[in-house]
């Protein structure tokens, strides 16, 4: 769903906290953390996302042409079978990172696209909503958040009313479902 790395120090929107990793350290740690996924899933599709694309946004803001930059596959040292796409359609559902959606609009993404939709951009509000029309049952799924909410790179959200919804989205028999993760024995 994207956001496989954070790249907090490269953000042009948020100021990274001083206690976090440097951009170089975070890249090294990201590559190390991704290695088990590379091994387990040597071929996969990954959705392009705002956090992974931070280096490109930073370069653009600085006037650096994209031709000077490495690809996602190159800088993350991903296997040849890993491919980044802006969106993907599987079994009639549109998978998109969802950077253009907010806490309200993701729930109507199926109405705009006329198909079921899965997004991963919004950390808060994980869940699924259903709608039925003459053409059938459609659903919109926000996959939630699987990061460490106590990591320094998330300091920017400490005072946000909407906290990350720990959980993940799964598709079972063609239907989106949200599985919340337990926090300290609480859902």
Helices and strands as residue ranges (DSSP letters): G 8-10, H 23-40, E 43-47, H 54-61, G 66-68, H 72-75, E 81-85, E 87-90, E 93-96, G 105-108, H 109-113, E 116-119, E 127-133, E 136-142, G 152-157, E 167-172, E 175-180
